Amino acid sequence: MARRTAQAVLLMGVACAGMALPYARALAQPQHVVLGPANTQAHLYAKTAVTSIEGSFEQLKGNLTYNPEDQSCHVELSMAVQSLKVGSSALRGIMLSGIMLDGDDHPSMTFVGDCKPTIRQGKPHTQLVGQLSMRGQTHPLTFDVAMHFTGNTLTQIQSDATFDQRQWGVSTLLHTVDPMVRTQTLINLGPSPACPPATPR
């Protein structure tokens, strides 16, 4: 019985090793990921004269192409403006109104960009440089990117940016809303479904 158990464990180990090799090779190739609510979060953070506002888009879609060799990437992400979730229905109504995000006439916000390696304080750094389309206007927007790894496996891409919403024609409601808005996008990448990742030697 012990011998059969040992043989079974050995066969499982050989099988996982055999599956891990093509998977490791696959990781060296550009990875294509379909983005959606299951693996992507898009947040907005704003301030008014009396409170802070945190919102998130419940409906979004897009694509990510990531090359692990040089950590380059291309992102296309579209968010349904009417799916914005904030603290209260009254606040949501104001944010979706014609003088703010204008969800009726401009139902989507879209970002398209590419990862660009830079050097910051002598250390390698990645920026996501692209264009944000909102309220029928398109302007440049650059995100700071943090890539989070578990071992040697990329598990999350975090992108943060701050922009002046007045560039896109968003009202500050007679200066009661801070024109500077922070946005954060989190893209979660799942591990290999076959076997646990091998321990690096």
Disulfide bonds with the S-S distance in Angstrom:
Cys16-Cys195 2.27
Cys73-Cys115 1.89
